[in-house]
Amino acid sequence: MTVAQLLLVGSFATPLALLLACLWDGPRRRMPGLLWLAPLPGLACALLAAEAAPLTLDGDGLRFTLALDRASALLLGAAALLWSVAGAYAGASIGRQPGAGRFALWWLVTLAGSLGTFVAQDLLTFYLAFAAVSLAAFGLIVHDGTPKARRAGAVTLLLAVMGELCLLLGFALMADAVPGPSLAIADAVAALADSPLRGVALGLLVAGFGLKAGLVPLHVWLPLAHPAAPVPASAVLSGAIVKAGIIGLLRFLPVDAGLADWGGVLAAIGFVTAFWGVGCGITQSNPKSVLAYSTISQMGVTAAALGMGLALAEPATAIAVAFYATHHALAKGALFLAVGVAAAVGGWRRSWLVLLPALVLALGFGGLPGTGGALAKAAVKPQLGAGVVALLTALSAAGSTLLMLHFVRRLAAVTPDATARPAAPLAACWLALAAASVLVPWALHAPLGFGDPWETLGKDPLATFGPVLLGAMLALALARWGGRLGTVPEGDILVLAGQAVRAGDAAGAGVARA
């Protein structure tokens, strides 16, 4: 077994080994302070094992395969880096609180599943990893034990089970289409093209992975879970866990072969999601809720880029979408940590330590030139840069700018918590991840084949800056007149559906009495 193959196993086996060590009291008490170590083999795997020889294990007629291509290596590296920094933040902020050991157990299970989805290359291994990341996240969300957290956890768990059922049925149809006993994802995807149930299987896959990625109308768990979970859990929920849905779409949809019909459907869902997230997010006052809706919006843009890549059979769609999602993982995870740091510091330190870096990252989501977000948007321009789609993309960038400037305004209004942990280790984690969200896209842009970043940003600076300027103008109008908008409840569709059901019950009872 080569070093690269050992890293493939170690990426998800290390968290499981630390979980096993928690059977003893000593390691369990120390585990919150060691969470940052668990993802490091995954980070090394992303750097050293991309496109290495796959590792295949045979047992009882089943073949399990672990491997990395460039797109999954990119997402694995971003997720592992985020998990490591967020783990250090969790150790500093939660490490000595009651229930810290229990939090560490849920963290390790979720981490193993999160990283496992990026290296799994067969249906069974991928399903087990995806189930772990979907179901174990419940423990992170309900950690605080408040009624709000328990409700968010219950909704998330229910939807996660629904998503798992969709994927289980979809995987069963894919496995049935394979002529031999193989469970390899590549074989199943190839065989699906000739299956009479191709449309049903693809619909189930889009539903299952779209739920995890937060696509409308299956997004409702995100705005409930993010505000309820502790800050480091929110960071990995938004930055890493939703990427399990993105890697699923990349791996199970035939990106290279083209898929015009379903590509168009996915693009339409993506744009609806992008604008829905902005529309709901600008009415929120909790900065974590604003970030949750921003994640929904950004995952919509990601899905739109993938859908258009499928529809147009655009080469290199997978790596472009992965690059876009990588920037989102790092920047959004960092901004969640910023919310925690803002609660720990006040005065002049907040301005330069939190608000100024947060403003740069926020404008990056709109494509501010010089930021990692500008490079991420340039990477998906072949998929989103023509005709009506280009106009929708520009408007979504303006909407992202509007939403993220609204977030910065809400971040500035966070009241410092006198009981918060010392700010120095928390601030170090936040600033390290903020720097990574800018530097990593710049460092990887040319090696991944997107060209010189300076040349890319210099091609059409006015077109790049235009949506940012429009979004800033809208943000000024929102600050002036936004109070007239009211507030969309967290969970939007779910809450409104519940109100409609209750109203229908009351109306039905009235009709029955009449």
Secondary structure, 3 states (H helix, E strand, C coil): CCHHHHHHHHHHHHHHHHHHHCCCHHHHHHHHHHHHHCCHHHHHHHHHCCCCCCEEEEECCEEEEECCCHHHHHHHHHHHHHHHHHHHHHHHHHCCCCCHHHHHHHHHHHHHHHHHHHHECEHHHHHHHHHHHHHHHHHHHCCCCCHHHHHHHHHHHHHHHHHHHHHHHHHHHHHHHCCCCCCEHHHHHHHHCCCCCHHHHHHHHHHHHHHHHCCCCCCCHHHHHHHHCCHHHHHHHHHHHCHHHHHHHHHHCCCCCCCHHHHHHHHHHHHHHHHHHHHHHCCCCCHHHHHHHHHHHHHHHHHHHHHHHHHHCCCCHHHHHHHHHHHHHHHHHHHHHHHHHHCCCCCHHHHHHHHHHHHHHHHHCCCCCCCHHHHHHHHCHHHHCCHHHHHHHHHHHHHHHHHHHHHHHHHHCCCCCCCCCCHHHHHHHHHHHHHHHHHHHHHHHCCCCCCCHHHHHCCCHHHHHHHHHHHHHHHHHHHHHHHHHCCCCCCHHHHHHHHHHHHHHHHHHHHHHC
